[in-house]
Amino acid sequence: MTDAQTSSEQALTDRGSNRSQRPTSQAFRAFIADGWGPRPDGLPDRSPAADFAAARRDAVGRLFPGERLVVPAGQLVTRNNDNDYRFRPHSAFAHLTGLGTDQEPDAVLVLHPVPDTGEEGPTHEAVLYFRPRAGRDSEEFYADSRYGELWVGVRPSLQEVAAQTGLRTEHIDALTDALAKDAGQVQLRVVPSADAAVEAQVAAVREQAGVAASAAEADAALAEALSELRLRKDDYEIGQVREAVAATARGFEDIVRQLPRAVAHPRGERVIEGAFGARAREEGNGLGYETIAAAGNHANTLHWITNDGQVRPGQLVLVDAGVEVDSLYTADVTRTLPVDGVFTEPQRRVYLAVLEAADAAFARAGQPGTKFRDLHAAAMEVLAARLAEWGMLPGTAEESLAPEGQYHRRWMVHGTSHHLGLDVHDCALARREMYLDADLEPGMVFTIEPGLYFREDDLKVPAELRGIAVRIEDDILVREDGSVENLSAALPRTPEQIESWMARLRG
């Protein structure tokens, strides 16, 4: 057989090994397995999130008694060739286990139904299936670049994760049999779009048991319930969001200090992005989402994340950024800053209109009986009034606010608020009546973020306002007594506060 024939018969998936040579002798395997010191004694402390996660699992279990619920962490995702993205577990998995950072790829949480124990008894037993570290005498230890200890560090043992989470733990190899238990008698639900391999396992079990019908609806109902479970944050979650907001505020201070360097750099937006990104990695797991660092007219592109433009004197720079802490809770804050440290009169005029809208939404949030949708309505009332004063609407503010009008939305096309937590747009699968049409309740954490966006080429905008964009975004908590707290209030909001703050930071 020729070399060409051998090469052509090798599967594409096996060819990554062609670039390196791996020792295969038994002598080498014995040698590399020998001569290591003992593992550290003891087990990790129980996570402060463990008891809260247990309460969340109990709440989910009560919604689906007698059913088996499957919540995957997700798989490592290939970035390019044999390099993976940094792993982040699925938010539902993190919420129900208390695990964060990069824990644990390929893991699966299963809530197994238990016999009826009465109204107060548990409905499910939670078991975490994952890949623990392999022994030093295994090939995985030295040869597996995805999971091997010499490649990615020491993976935890079953006992260590059990101590950390309070969960019963099993090897991932036991998952298949666990899913098949009582198949056809016990309803099986899996979180969709979390792990294709686990979904395929569940599908195979359903097919073999003849219960594949209505599977998509069953799984969607589970995803919906897990999303709605996060609408009200517990004390642990609120504390994590506070930490994320505090780190984010320090990141904005770093940005202000770096503005002179940003002005001098041909891609000054990247300087801003980099300053905040360094803070996010130093103090947390990283960014909660891709940073928007938009100078001048770039800020009129709502999701500007290219961040490759210049930062020029006289411009505003809109920065929308959030630190994600190790527990995976994130902040989401926007500030619009004058590059020179002082607002021009047109910039100040637009800024004050947006600030007034934000304050109106915040005031509405603190009123009894307020629904989530009312926050947007309060902000729009202000913006429509200001745009009418500036002669930009084809009629009155009242006519614009009517459903058949909405002319003001030309310059404010996004929503004013969204829930915040493990995802920057948290609880996104919740039903409308549980989200947009719901009353504000204690434990809810959400943003207030009105804006005005006047593109350079918009001829309906007064000439002196073209190219100006302003957004002000804060993170809001509904307290137990129904009052609201601006969690990000430590960052200056008024033009005078911003100018003084920037002058102090820049010396």
C-alpha positions in Angstrom: 0.0 0.0 0.0 1.4 3.4 -0.9 1.6 6.4 1.4 -1.0 8.2 -0.8 -3.4 5.3 -0.3 -2.9 5.3 3.4 -3.5 9.0 3.6 -6.6 8.9 1.5 -8.1 6.2 3.7 -7.5 8.1 7.0 -10.7 9.7 8.2 -10.7 13.5 8.2 -11.6 13.5 11.9 -8.4 11.6 12.7 -6.0 13.8 10.8 -5.4 16.4 13.5 -2.9 13.9 15.0 -0.8 14.1 11.8 1.0 17.2 13.1 2.5 15.5 16.1 4.0 12.3 17.3 2.7 10.6 20.5 4.7 8.0 22.4 2.8 4.6 22.4 5.2 2.2 24.1 4.2 0.5 27.3 7.5 1.6 28.8 6.5 5.2 28.3 3.0 4.8 29.7 4.5 3.2 32.8 7.1 5.9 33.1 4.7 8.9 32.8 2.2 7.3 35.2 4.9 7.0 37.9 6.6 9.4 40.3 3.8 11.9 41.0 3.2 13.3 44.5 -0.1 12.7 46.3 -3.2 14.6 45.6 -4.1 17.3 48.1 -6.1 16.0 51.0 -9.6 17.2 51.9 -12.6 18.4 50.0 -13.6 21.9 48.9 -16.0 23.9 51.0 -19.7 23.9 50.1 -20.5 26.6 47.7 -22.4 29.6 49.0 -24.7 29.1 46.0 -25.5 25.4 46.9 -28.5 26.0 49.2 -30.0 28.5 46.9 -29.6 26.2 43.9 -31.3 23.4 45.9 -34.3 25.6 46.5 -34.4 26.4 42.8 -34.4 22.7 41.9 -37.2 22.1 44.4 -39.2 24.8 42.7 -38.7 23.3 39.3 -39.5 19.8 40.6 -42.9 20.9 42.0 -43.8 22.1 38.5 -43.1 18.7 36.9 -43.9 16.0 39.5 -43.2 12.4 38.4 -41.1 13.5 35.4 -37.4 13.2 34.6 -35.9 16.6 33.8 -32.6 16.8 31.9 -30.5 20.0 32.1 -27.2 19.8 30.2 -24.3 22.1 30.8 -23.4 22.0 27.1 -20.3 21.0 25.1 -17.0 22.7 24.3 -17.4 24.6 21.0 -14.7 24.6 18.4 -13.4 28.0 17.6 -11.1 26.9 14.8 -9.6 23.5 13.9 -8.6 22.0 17.3 -9.0 25.1 19.4 -12.1 25.6 21.5 -13.8 28.7 22.8 -13.6 29.2 26.6 -16.4 27.1 28.0 -19.5 28.7 29.6 -22.2 26.4 30.9 -25.8 26.9 29.9 -27.5 29.4 32.1 -30.2 27.0 33.3 -27.5 24.5 34.3 -25.6 27.2 36.2 -28.8 28.4 37.9 -29.8 24.9 39.1 -26.3 23.7 40.2 -24.6 26.9 41.4 -21.6 26.1 39.1 -20.0 29.0 37.2 -16.9 30.0 35.3 -15.9 27.1 33.0 -17.5 24.3 35.0 -18.3 21.6 33.7 -18.3 20.8 29.9 -20.4 17.8 28.9 -22.0 17.6 32.4 -25.7 16.9 32.7 -28.0 17.6 35.7 -30.9 15.2 35.9 -33.8 15.6 38.3 -35.1 12.0 38.8 -38.6 11.7 40.1 -39.1 10.1 43.5 -42.2 8.4 44.9 -44.9 10.6 46.4 -43.6 11.9 49.7 -46.5 14.2 50.5 -46.9 17.9 50.0 -43.7 18.9 51.9 -41.5 16.1 50.7 -39.0 16.2 47.8 -40.4 15.5 44.3 -37.0 14.7 42.7 -33.5 13.5 43.4 -30.9 15.6 41.6 -27.9 13.8 40.2 -25.0 15.5 38.4 -23.4 13.4 35.7 -20.0 14.6 34.5 -16.5 13.6 33.4 -14.2 13.5 36.5 -10.5 13.5 36.2 -8.8 10.4 35.0 -6.1 8.5 36.8 -2.5 9.3 36.0 -2.1 5.8 34.6 -4.7 6.6 31.9 -4.0 7.7 28.3 -6.3 10.6 28.9 -4.0 12.0 31.5 -1.2 12.8 29.0 -2.7 12.4 25.5 -6.2 14.0 25.5 -5.8 17.7 24.7 -9.4 18.5 25.6 -9.7 16.7 29.0 -6.2 15.5 29.9 -4.7 16.8 33.1 -1.4 17.8 31.4 -3.3 19.8 28.9 -6.1 21.6 30.7 -5.2 21.1 34.4 -6.6 19.0 37.1 -10.3 18.2 36.7 -12.3 17.6 39.9 -13.3 14.2 41.3 -16.8 13.0 41.9 -16.4 13.5 45.6 -15.1 17.1 45.2 -18.0 18.3 43.1 -20.4 16.6 45.4 -18.9 18.5 48.4 -19.0 21.7 46.5 -22.6 21.5 45.2 -24.3 19.2 47.6 -25.4 17.1 44.7 -25.1 13.4 44.2 -22.5 12.9 41.4 -22.1 10.1 38.9 -19.7 9.5 36.0 -21.1 10.7 32.7 -20.9 7.2 31.3 -23.8 6.3 33.6 -26.1 8.9 31.9 -27.4 6.6 29.1 -28.8 4.0 31.5 -30.2 6.8 33.8 -32.1 8.3 30.9 -33.6 5.0 29.8 -34.8 4.0 33.3 -38.7 3.6 33.3 -38.8 4.9 29.7 -42.3 5.0 28.5 -43.7 5.3 32.0 -41.9 8.5 33.1 -42.2 11.6 31.0 -38.7 12.8 29.9 -37.9 16.4 29.2 -34.6 18.0 28.1 -33.6 21.6 27.8 -33.5 22.2 24.1 -30.5 23.7 22.2 -28.2 23.1 25.2 -26.3 20.0 24.1 -27.1 18.3 20.8 -25.5 15.0 21.9 -27.7 14.8 25.0 -30.7 15.8 23.0 -29.9 12.9 20.6 -29.7 10.5 23.6 -33.1 11.6 24.9 -34.6 11.3 21.4 -33.3 7.8 21.1 -34.8 6.8 24.4 -38.1 8.4 23.5 -38.1 6.6 20.1 -37.4 3.2 21.6 -40.1 3.7 24.2 -42.6 5.0 21.5 -43.1 8.3 23.3 -41.6 10.7 20.8 -44.8 12.5 20.0 -45.1 16.0 21.5 -41.5 15.9 22.6 -40.8 19.4 21.3 -43.7 20.9 23.2 -42.6 19.1 26.4 -39.1 20.4 26.1 -40.2 23.9 25.3 -42.4 23.9 28.4 -39.3 23.0 30.5 -37.2 25.7 29.0 -40.0 28.2 29.6 -40.3 27.2 33.2 -36.6 27.5 33.8 -36.5 30.9 32.3 -39.5 32.1 34.3 -37.8 30.8 37.5 -35.2 33.4 37.1 -37.6 36.4 36.9 -37.3 36.9 40.7 -33.7 36.8 42.0 -32.9 35.3 45.4 -30.5 36.9 47.9 -27.4 35.1 46.5 -28.2 36.3 42.9 -28.8 39.9 44.0 -25.4 39.9 45.7 -23.7 38.5 42.6 -25.3 41.2 40.4 -24.1 43.9 42.9 -20.6 42.5 42.6 -20.8 42.6 38.8 -22.1 46.2 38.9 -19.3 47.3 41.2 -16.6 45.8 39.0 -18.3 47.3 36.0 -18.1 50.8 37.6 -14.4 50.3 38.1 -14.1 49.3 34.4 -15.7 52.6 33.4 -13.2 54.5 35.5 -10.5 52.6 33.6 -12.0 53.8 30.3 -12.0 57.4 31.4 -8.3 57.2 32.3 -7.5 55.7 28.9 -9.4 58.3 26.8 -6.3 60.4 26.1 -4.6 57.3 24.7 -7.7 56.4 22.8 -7.7 59.8 21.1 -4.1 59.3 20.0 -4.7 55.8 18.7 -5.9 55.1 15.1 -8.4 52.6 16.5 -9.2 54.3 19.7 -12.5 52.4 20.2 -10.3 49.3 20.6 -8.4 51.1 23.4 -11.7 51.6 25.2 -12.8 48.1 24.6 -9.5 46.7 25.8 -9.4 48.8 29.0 -12.8 47.5 30.1 -12.0 43.9 28.9 -8.9 43.8 31.1 -10.9 44.8 34.2 -13.6 42.1 33.3 -11.0 39.4 33.2 -9.0 40.6 36.2 -12.1 40.7 38.5 -14.5 38.3 36.9 -15.1 35.6 34.4 -14.9 38.1 31.6 -17.4 40.1 29.6 -21.2 39.6 30.1 -21.5 40.4 26.4 -19.5 42.0 23.6 -18.6 45.6 24.6 -20.0 48.5 22.6 -17.4 51.2 22.4 -18.9 53.6 19.8 -17.5 57.1 19.2 -19.4 59.7 17.2 -21.8 58.5 14.6 -20.9 54.8 15.3 -23.1 55.1 18.4 -26.1 55.4 16.1 -25.5 51.7 15.2 -27.2 50.1 18.2 -25.1 47.0 18.3 -21.8 48.5 17.2 -19.2 45.9 18.4 -16.6 46.2 15.6 -15.0 49.0 17.7 -12.4 49.8 15.1 -13.0 53.6 14.8 -11.1 56.7 15.9 -12.1 58.6 19.0 -11.9 62.3 18.2 -11.9 65.4 20.3 -15.4 67.0 20.5 -17.2 63.7 20.1 -19.3 61.6 22.5 -18.4 58.0 23.1 -21.2 55.6 24.0 -19.9 52.6 26.0 -22.3 49.7 26.8 -20.4 47.1 28.9 -20.8 44.7 31.7 -18.5 42.5 33.8 -19.6 38.9 34.2 -18.4 37.6 37.6 -17.3 34.0 38.2 -20.8 32.9 39.1 -21.8 34.1 35.6 -24.1 36.9 36.7 -23.5 40.1 34.7 -24.0 43.8 34.9 -25.3 45.8 31.9 -24.4 49.5 32.1 -24.2 52.3 29.4 -22.7 55.7 29.8 -22.3 58.3 27.1 -19.2 60.4 27.8 -17.8 63.6 26.2 -14.3 62.7 24.9 -13.0 66.1 26.0 -14.6 65.8 29.4 -17.1 68.6 28.7 -20.5 68.4 26.9 -21.2 70.8 24.1 -24.6 72.6 24.2 -26.2 70.3 21.5 -24.8 67.2 23.2 -26.0 68.4 26.6 -29.5 69.0 25.2 -29.8 65.5 23.9 -28.3 64.0 27.0 -30.7 65.8 29.3 -33.7 64.6 27.3 -32.5 61.0 27.7 -31.7 61.5 31.4 -35.2 62.8 31.9 -36.7 59.8 30.2 -34.6 57.4 32.3 -35.6 59.2 35.5 -39.3 59.1 34.5 -39.1 55.3 34.0 -37.3 54.9 37.3 -40.0 56.9 39.1 -42.7 54.8 37.5 -41.0 51.6 38.6 -41.4 52.7 42.2 -45.2 53.2 42.0 -47.5 50.4 43.2 -49.1 48.3 40.5 -46.6 49.2 37.8 -46.2 46.7 35.0 -43.0 46.0 33.2 -44.4 47.5 30.0 -45.1 50.8 31.9 -41.4 51.6 32.2 -41.1 51.9 28.4 -44.2 54.0 28.2 -42.9 56.4 30.8 -39.7 56.9 28.9 -41.4 57.4 25.6 -43.7 60.1 27.0 -40.7 62.2 27.8 -38.8 61.5 24.5 -41.9 62.3 22.4 -42.4 65.5 24.2 -38.8 66.7 23.7 -38.8 65.7 20.0 -42.0 67.6 19.5 -40.4 70.7 21.2 -37.5 70.4 18.8 -39.9 70.3 15.8 -39.0 66.8 14.7 -42.4 65.2 14.8 -45.1 65.5 12.1 -47.6 66.3 14.8 -48.0 66.6 18.6 -46.3 64.3 21.2 -49.8 62.9 22.0 -50.4 62.0 18.3 -47.0 60.3 18.2 -47.6 58.3 21.3 -50.8 56.9 19.9 -50.5 53.4 18.4 -51.1 54.6 14.9 -48.4 57.2 15.3 -45.1 56.2 17.0 -43.1 58.7 15.0 -40.7 59.2 17.9 -39.6 55.6 17.6 -37.5 56.6 14.5 -34.9 57.8 17.0 -35.5 55.2 19.8 -36.2 51.9 18.1 -35.3 49.5 21.0 -37.0 48.7 24.2 -36.4 50.6 27.4 -35.9 47.6 29.8 -35.1 44.0 30.0 -34.5 41.5 32.8 -30.9 41.0 33.9 -29.0 38.1 35.6 -27.2 35.1 34.3 -28.0 36.3 30.8 -27.7 39.9 29.8 -31.2 39.6 28.4 -32.3 37.2 31.1 -35.5 35.2 31.2 -36.0 35.6 27.5 -38.2 32.5 27.1 -40.7 33.7 29.7 -44.3 34.1 28.5 -45.5 37.6 27.7 -47.8 37.6 30.7 -44.9 36.8 33.0 -42.6 39.4 31.4 -43.9 42.4 29.6 -47.4 42.3 31.0 -46.4 41.3 34.6 -46.4 43.5 37.7 -43.0 44.5 39.0 -42.2 42.2 42.0 -39.5 42.1 44.7 -36.4 40.4 43.5 -36.7 41.5 39.9 -33.6 43.0 38.4 -33.8 44.8 35.1 -32.3 47.7 33.1 -33.7 51.1 32.3 -32.0 52.3 29.1 -33.6 54.9 27.0 -31.7 56.6 24.2 -31.8 59.0 21.3 -30.0 58.3 18.1 -29.5 61.0 15.4 -27.6 59.6 12.5 -25.4 61.9 10.4 -27.5 61.4 7.3 -30.9 61.9 8.9 -32.3 65.0 7.3 -35.3 65.1 9.7 -32.8 65.9 12.5 -31.7 69.5 13.1 -28.2 70.0 11.7 -26.5 70.7 15.0 -27.8 67.4 16.4 -26.8 65.1 13.6 -24.3 62.4 14.5 -25.1 62.6 18.2 -26.3 59.5 20.0 -26.9 59.1 23.7 -28.0 56.1 25.8 -28.0 56.0 29.6 -28.5 52.5 31.1 -28.7 51.5 34.7 -29.4 48.2 36.6 -32.5 48.3 38.8 -33.6 46.1 41.7 -37.1 45.9 43.2 -36.6 45.6 46.9 -38.8 43.5 49.3 -40.9 46.6 50.3 -41.6 47.4 46.6 -39.3 50.3 46.4 -36.6 50.4 43.7 -32.9 50.8 43.9 -30.5 51.9 41.1 -27.7 49.4 41.6 -25.4 51.4 39.2 -26.0 54.8 40.8 -22.4 55.0 41.9 -21.5 55.8 38.3 -22.3 59.5 37.6 -25.4 60.2 35.5 -26.0 64.0 35.2 -23.8 66.1 32.9 -22.3 68.0 35.8 -21.5 64.8 37.7 -19.9 63.2 34.6 -17.8 66.3 33.9 -16.5 66.5 37.5 -15.9 62.7 37.6 -13.9 62.7 34.4 -11.8 65.7 35.5 -10.9 64.0 38.7 -10.0 60.7 37.1 -7.9 62.4 34.4 -6.1 64.5 37.0 
